[in-house]
C-alpha cells in the first residue's frame, strides 16, 4: 500500500479516530480509519463525506480508496460513491469465529454460576447470529446451534443489541425483516418492541419470555464497548429461569459482560 506524501502529513486532525503518532504506518492507520468510518455510515459513502468526517484532504482519501478498491476491500458504485467490498466478508467471518472462541471461558463461567446454557450473539446486518455457546449440565437444557440466525424482535439478545439504537433505526430494521410470530407471546408490533427496548434501557437487561419458543426464558445483556456489537445470554426452561432466579442471574450476566469486554479490549491492538 502506498504511503502518504509529505504534503498530506499535516492533515491529521482531532476528528481522526487513529493517532498518527502511534508508531504505526500512517497510510495503514488512515486506510483502516476510513473503513471504520464507512461502516459507521452504513457501508456506503462519498469521498466528500469521508473528507469532512476524517479531516483528510480529498487527494489522500482518493489515493487510499483506490488502493482499497484494487485489494477488494472497497467497491466503487456506479454513482461514484464507495461501498465496503466483498473481501471484508471473509475477514469478518473469521473474526466472528475468534470472538466466539475468546468468549467461551466466560460463557463457561456463566454456566457454572447460573446452571443454564450460555450464549454469545452478534447483530449481522438485520439478523442475530449466535457465535458461541456453552451448554448447561442439566439433562433438560436449551441448545442453539452456533451459526444459527434469527430475527431480533423475538430474542433477548436482539433486544439487548438494539436497545441503544435510535427508534428510526429500529423501525427501519423491523420494516425490512417483518415481525413474524414465533409463538403466541412474540412481540409483533414496532410499538411493542420499542417499549421492550425502553425496559432494557431502564433495567439493564433484556428478557425473551417464551417469545422464541414456548417454555423457554432467556436473559441477555450487551457486552459494553465490544469491538463489534455483542450480547451474552443465558437460556433455560421457564420453570427454572423464574422471576426469583432472574434477580440472581442478571448481576452475574452483567459482571461477566464487563469482564469479557475488558478481555476483548486487551486483545485489541493499540488499546
Buried (B, 14 or more C-beta within 10 A) or exposed (E): EEEBEEEBEEBBEEEBBBEBEEEBEBBEBBBBBBBEBBEEBEEBBBBEBBBEBBEBBEBBBBBBBEBBBEEEBBBBEEEEEBBBBEEBEEEEBEBBBEBBEBBBEBBEBBBEBBBBBBBBBBBBEBBBBBBBBBBBEBEEBBEBEBEBEBBBBBBBBBBBBBBEBEEEEBBBBBEEBEBEEBBEBBBBEBEEBBEBBEBBEEEBBBBBBBBBBEEBBBBBBBBEEBBBBBBBBBBBBBEBBBEEBBEEBBEBBBBBBBBBBEBBEEEEEEE
